[in-house]
């Protein structure tokens, strides 16, 4: 037990450098509405309207899938604001339970948020919670009877990184379990969105309790679960991006860690093709000042092949970044940010079929700088974009065709 407890120190050294939103995915369910831009090429899109957002020092988390709401972290509270008016809709006081901002995930219909407490950075017990946008009902779906620090507890479950099914009826999340003072490992679980008994889908480790700390999503057809394994030992052969059947069967590794780039972390999966966005976050931390070096890649979920999101056309210095990336709601395009050689930040949309690009916005200020992995850039179904300029403010942009 002492050996495993000591591993938490090593985990924290790694995870304090990182911090998610986990994208929505799911089992067989209702298709999400296509954005107006779905039928238009990237070249025909432009920014029709933009508005600056800053909400009293609150930390901006994400835009809801329908573009109607903004999730904001205010101290230990989780709040929801109307994107159109910036009026507060609801604000849940978590009563001293520190929110893990990386875990806040919108339901596909934008009616609820799922999240956990900050297990890793603050060594706090983590339960799985939901917050209703209308009415503000706060519900603990996985109360294990432990509250606060867990290291002296003999029996505890640590729940992290929830992701919604496509129909919004269930949640899949990572759980670390301790029984009789002994860690039992990490597994993926499924639970009804209304609560009830959690069902184990897939065991990832037999001992280490936080081997999945970020990056869980569903394939475009809802038949596969894609997840990131990040164990304490950097050279562990299990580290990387994995895929399994929706019931947790037939797990296989798609992409492993490399000495040069480090651990690949899942950012999100396309809603229209077997394709994912990944980030080599360790490499970005180490080499962000180097030009012409991409840290975001497109990953083919069928072949495991990768392609850098941006490449220089020659040997001359052409770009820094990209710094953030996300798929369009229908999966036909990718949105990303980078900095050019005139120190201008650019917001770019690209057609995934053909690769044609269009610069939507340039800025002296950083674009897509949400502060954590996978945060700072969202594309809603109504063609509203949220583009962070810091963890505490950003732009809401409205797209239209030429």
N, C-alpha and C positions, 0 to 999 in steps of 0.2 A: 504493500500500500504506500509506503514512504517513497519508493522509487517512482511510482506513478504520480503521486502528489507533486514531486519535484519537477515533473514534466510541465506542470502549469507555468512555472517560471519561464521555461523555454518557449512555450506557446505564446506567452504574453510579449516576449521580446520581439517575436515575429508579428503578432497581431496588433501591437500598439503602433506599428508602422502603417497598418492598414485600417480601414474602417469601412449600405446597401440597401440599395433597394433591390430586392429580389423581384425579378419580373414575373408578371402573371403568365401562367401556362395552364395546361390542364388535361383532364381525361376527355373522353368523347362528350361533347356538349355543344351548346348553341354557338354558332359562328358570330364573331364580333362584327359590328358595322364597319364597312369600308369608308375611309376618309374620302372627301371629294377629290383629293389629289391622286387617288389610286389609278385613275385612267389617264393621267397626264404624265408626260415625260418630265424629268428633272429640269430640263432647259426652259420649260414653260412656267415654272413656279417662281413666285416672287413674294416678298414680304409686303403685305398691304397695310398692316397696322402693327405698331409696337408700343408697349407700355412698360415703364419701369416699376418693379415691385420691391418694396422694403416694408416689413411689418414689425415695427417696434423692436428690432433687435432679435426677433425670432429666427431660428435656423431653418431655412427653406429645405424641404425634403423632396417633394415631388408633385407633379401635376397628375390629376386623376385621369384614367383612360378615356373618359368622355370629354375632358377639358373643362369641366364645370368647377372643380375644386382644387385647392392647394393644401397639401399637408405641411404643417409647420411645427417644429419642436420649440417649445418655450419653457426653458428650464427642464423640469421633470414632466411637464405637461405635453400632451399631444393635441394639437388644435387643427381645425379645418376651416378654411376661409373660402368664400365664393371668389372664383377667379375673375369674374366680370366686374364685381363691385368692391372686392377686398373686404367685404363685411364678414365678421366672424360668424360661422355657422354653429360650431360646437367646440368645446375645449375640455378635455378630460384630465383632471388632476390625478396623477398616478400615486399620490400619497407616499412619496419618498422612494418609490421603485424607479430607479434610473432607466429611462428608455434607451434601448439600443437602436439608434437612428438607422443603422445599416439594415435592419430587419423589417422596416415598415413597408407593407405591401398592400396595394389597392386590390379590392375585389374587381373582377372583370366588368361588373355593372356599375362600379364607382359608388356603391352604397355603403361599403364598409372598408375598414382598414384592419389588417392583422399585424401583430408585432410581438416582440418579447422584451424582457428586461436585458440590461447590459451584462451578460454572463462573463465574457472574457476579460474585458478591460477593468471591471470593478469587482470581479469574483463574486457576483451576486447570483442567487437562484433565478432561473429563467423559466417562466410559465408562458404559455401561448395565449394571447389576448385578442379580442376583436373590439372595435369601436364603430358604432353605427353613426353615419353622418347625420341622418334625420333622427332627432331625439337624443343623440349623444349617449346611448346605452353602452356601458363598458362591461365586457364579459370575460372572465377567466375560463378558458376552455380546458386547461390541463393543470389545475391546482394540485400540487403534490404535498401540500401541508407545510412546506418549507418556505420561509420568507427571509430575505436578506442574505448574508454571507453563508456559504454552503460548505466550506472546507472542513468544518468539524461535524458535519452531519453524516451519519452512517448510511442513510437511505435518502436519495434525492434523484430527481430527473432534471436535466438541463436542456431546455427546448430553445432552438434557434432557427433562424432563416426560413420562415414560412413562405410558401408559394401557393396560390389559389389554383384549383382546377379550372378548366375553361368555362364550365357551367356555374362556377361559384358555389358549388354544393359541398366541396371538401377542401381541406388544406393538407399539404404534405410539408413536413418539417424535419429537421435533424434533431436527434435526442441523444444525449449522453446519460448513462444510468450508473448510479452507485448503489450497491446493495450490501448491507452488512459491512460497510467500510471499504469495500472493494469495487473499483471501477469495472464495469461490464462492457465498455466500448461505446461505439457510435453506430447509430442506425437511422435510416429514414423511416418515418412513421406517417400514417394518414389518419385524419380525424374529420368527423362531420363538422361543417361550419357552424352548426348549432351546438356543438359540444358532444360529449359522450366518451366512450372508450376508444383510445387510440390503438390503431392496428399497425404492427411492425411490417414493413414492406421489404426491407433490405438491410442486412448487417454489413457495415463497412470495416469495423475493427472489433477485436475481442476485448481490448483493454483501453486504448486511448479514448477519452471522452469528448474530444472536440475535433475530430478529423474532418468534419464538414462545417466550416465556419462562414462560408460565403458561396454563392453561385449555384442555385438550384433552379431549374426551369423545365418546361415541357416542350417536346418536339411540336412542330407546326400542326401535326395531325392528332396530337393528344395521345399518341400510343406509346411514347417513350418518355422517360425521365432522364434529364441531363444534369449532371452534378459535378462539383469540384471536390476532390479529395486533397487535403493539405495536412499531412502528418508532421510531427515534430522534427523528425530527421529529414533533412533536405534530400538525401539520396535514397529515401524509401521508394521502391519501385512502384508503389501504389499511387504516388502523388501524380495528379493530373486531372484531365477531364474524362468523365465516364458517362456511359449511357446504358440504360436498362429498360426492360419492358415496364409498362405502367403498373403492373402488379409486383415489380421488384425482381423479376426473373431475368436470367441471362445477362448479368452485368458484364460489360467489356470496356476496356480503356481505349479512348480515342486518341489521346494526346498526353504525353508525359512532360515532366520537368526537364530542362536542359541546364547545363552548367553556365552557359552564357546568358540565357534569358530568364532563368528561374522558373517559377511555377506559373503555368497558364491558369487564369481565373475566368470563369464563365461570367459574361456581362448580360447576355440575353440571347434568345433564340428567335429567329424569324417566324412571323406568323403565316408565311406563305410558302416556305421552302425548307428543306432539311439543311439549314445553315445557321450558324451561331456566330456571335461576336465574342472574342476573348481578348483579355488584356494580360500582358506580361508585366504585372505591377512591380515586381522586384526590379526588373530591368529599367522600368520607367523611373523608379526612385534613384537608381544608380547612374543612369545615362541620359537623364532628361535634357542636359545641356548640350548633348551631341546632336548635330544636324543630320538630316536624311536618315533617321533611325526610327522606324515605326515600332510601336509597342502594342498597337491594336491589330488584330488579324481576323479575317473571316475563316471559319472552320466548317468544312463539309462534314455533316453528321453521318454520312454514309461511307465515306472513304477515309476520313481522318486527315485529309489534306488541308493545308493552310495557305492563305494568301495575305500578304501585308495589306492593310487598309490603304496605305499611301506609300508610293515608291518614287524616288528621284528618277528623272529621265536621263540624267547624265552624271558626271562626277562633280559638277558644281554644287555648292550649297544651295538648297532649294526650300527647305522647310524644317520646322521644329514641331514635334508632336507626332500624331494627333493626341489631343488631350482628353477628349470625350467622344463617345459614339453611341448611336442607337438606331434601331430599325424603324422604318415607318410602320404604322399599325397593320397594313396589309402585307408587309414584307417585301415590297417591290423596290424599296429604296433604302439607303442608309444615310444618316445625318451625322456629320462629325465636325470637329473644330481643330484647327492647327494655327501656327504662327508662320507668316512668310518672312522673307529676308529684309523687309522694311519695318519689321516689328509690329505689323498689323495682324490681329487675330481674325481669322476667317471662319464663317459658318458655311459649310458646304453640303449640298445634297447631291447624291449620286444614284443613278439608275444601276441596280445590280445586274440587269440584263443589258449588256452593251458598255456600261461603265461611263456614260456621259455624265459630266458634272456641271454644277451651277453654284456660284457663290451667292448666297442669300444675304449676307451681312458681313461688314468689316468693322473692326472696333480697335481702339487703343487699349481697352481693358480686356483682361482674359475672358474668354468665352467657354462655357462648359465647366467652370471651376467650382464644382459642388463640394469639394473637400474630401470625398470618400470614393471608393471604387464604385463605378456604375452610377454615380449621382451627378446631377448638374445638367442633364440634357434629356428631355422627354418630348414625344410627338404624340398628341392626342388624336382621337378619332374625328374630331371636328376641325382638324388641321390647325390647331393651336400648338405652338411650340413653347416649351419653357427652357430658357437658356440662362444658366447661372453665371453671374460675374464675380461672385464670391459665395461662400456658404450662407450668407445672410441677405443676399439680394440678387436680382437678375431681371431678365426681360421676358414678357409674354409677347410672342409674335403670332400674327395671323397670316396664313398663307392664302394666296389666290393664284389662279392661272393667268397667263398673259392674255 
